[in-house]
Amino acid sequence: MTDKPLHPRTRAVHHGIRRSQYGEMAEALFMTQGFSYDSAEQAEARFIKVGDDEFIYARYGNPTSRMFEDRIANLEGAEDAFATASGMAAVNGALMSFAKPGDHIVSAKALFGSCLYVLDVLARFGVEVTYVDGTDLDAWRAAIRPTTRAVFFESVSNPTLELVDIAGVAELAHAVGALVIVDNVFATPVYSQAIAQGADVVVYSSTKHIDGAGRCLGGVICGTKQFVREVAEPYLKHTGAAISPFNAWIMLNGLTTLDLRVRAMSETASAFATALQADPALKVIYPGLESHAQHDLAMRQMGAGGTMVAVDVGSKERAYSAMNKMKIFQISNNLGDAKSIVTHPSTTTHSRLSPEVQAGLGITAGLLRLSIGLEDADDLLADFREALA
Ligand SMILES: *Cc1c(COP(=O)(O)O)cnc(C)c1O
């Protein structure tokens, strides 16, 4: 390869590959839990210090998982990464691995339900958590104290697609030495510049766009070598968060086509949202539209609107009736899939939140969350319009 810096699409295809003595073209699936040593002395030496490309046990690391970790760290602009069994294992690991009783964490309140659960567990063990409106920099400023250990937020919130200003929050957090941990699922690695914008740790559920076809669970924590290997890894490897080599292999192959897929899905989402916003009976929420309250921030932070669209159709009755008539959109709760998905957050993904909390987060009875897939934009629009008619 050339000495010129390579573009992300090239790195997404080649970076991190390890070839065995057979020189296989495709990334090998090392479906092995253990590794054999040449001698007792070698085993002893490896338990004292594991080298960069050495392995002991798949709970600690595996060559296929390592290829996935290297490739995503490279795309994210992070020094290192640790792959986990699910997105939640990554969120849990990123927070639990460093937190101790008495620590203070500031978090955006608009979070995926399971992320809220993890913060509740931390609170049970004596960590103090302050929740803020993530879109409001003054609220972050007021909540962050000299003793704050970390801030946590989804860069684009689920399901109402509100953005948190990564650079703005990072500046406030870094002024007191707090760690900035970003759940970046909705932004995707394609539109993420989170590390460059000040995030210290970026977590993904690779179940979503990185797999891209809804096949398996996975997650990853990206950060500095020091955080990933000295803080996160000891916690993750001893508590059993490791990804299956098979799932890591799916995710590794997912990265190869991620850029092409996410850009196509985002273009379709943009065309879809633009076409629907002309309908006065609908409230269309999409960061790529100028009508989005944080459109400028979205363009600055991500450079695109992303693959998710939220549409308020007015009432639960209208939402259900439309969902039941859709033929292409599948009623489900994953996202980032090649197949477009419609979700009614208020009665499914966010149903455990009280009506008051839902209202506070803008989760109305008529709100539909749409994950735009790889289908033709005209077909998706026709499916949605006919279902609403
Ligand atoms: C899906 C999701 C998670 C959890 O990921 P899993 O792979 O399902 O464990 C965490 N955060 C966000 C924003 C998500 O969308």
Ligand as a Chemical Component Dictionary entry (heavy atoms), coordinates in Angstrom:
data_LIG
# 
_chem_comp.id                   LIG 
_chem_comp.type                 NON-POLYMER 
_chem_comp.pdbx_formal_charge   0 
_chem_comp.three_letter_code    LIG 
# 
loop_
_chem_comp_atom.comp_id 
_chem_comp_atom.atom_id 
_chem_comp_atom.alt_atom_id 
_chem_comp_atom.type_symbol 
_chem_comp_atom.charge 
_chem_comp_atom.model_Cartn_x 
_chem_comp_atom.model_Cartn_y 
_chem_comp_atom.model_Cartn_z 
_chem_comp_atom.pdbx_ordinal 
LIG C1 C1 C 0 -29.343 -0.814 21.009 1  
LIG C2 C2 C 0 -28.686 0.234  21.816 2  
LIG C3 C3 C 0 -27.927 -0.114 22.932 3  
LIG C4 C4 C 0 -27.782 -1.531 23.423 4  
LIG O1 O1 O 0 -27.198 -2.371 22.492 5  
LIG P1 P1 P 0 -27.411 -3.972 22.510 6  
LIG O2 O2 O 0 -26.497 -4.443 21.427 7  
LIG O3 O3 O 0 -28.859 -4.205 22.231 8  
LIG O4 O4 O 0 -27.026 -4.454 23.854 9  
LIG C5 C5 C 0 -27.326 0.911  23.640 10 
LIG N1 N1 N 0 -27.459 2.198  23.263 11 
LIG C6 C6 C 0 -28.192 2.563  22.180 12 
LIG C7 C7 C 0 -28.304 4.012  21.833 13 
LIG C8 C8 C 0 -28.832 1.597  21.416 14 
LIG O5 O5 O 0 -29.561 1.963  20.352 15 
# 
loop_
_chem_comp_bond.comp_id 
_chem_comp_bond.atom_id_1 
_chem_comp_bond.atom_id_2 
_chem_comp_bond.value_order 
_chem_comp_bond.pdbx_ordinal 
LIG C1 C2 SING 1  
LIG C2 C3 SING 2  
LIG C2 C8 DOUB 3  
LIG C3 C4 SING 4  
LIG C3 C5 DOUB 5  
LIG C4 O1 SING 6  
LIG O1 P1 SING 7  
LIG P1 O2 DOUB 8  
LIG P1 O3 SING 9  
LIG P1 O4 SING 10 
LIG C5 N1 SING 11 
LIG N1 C6 DOUB 12 
LIG C6 C7 SING 13 
LIG C6 C8 SING 14 
LIG C8 O5 SING 15 
# 
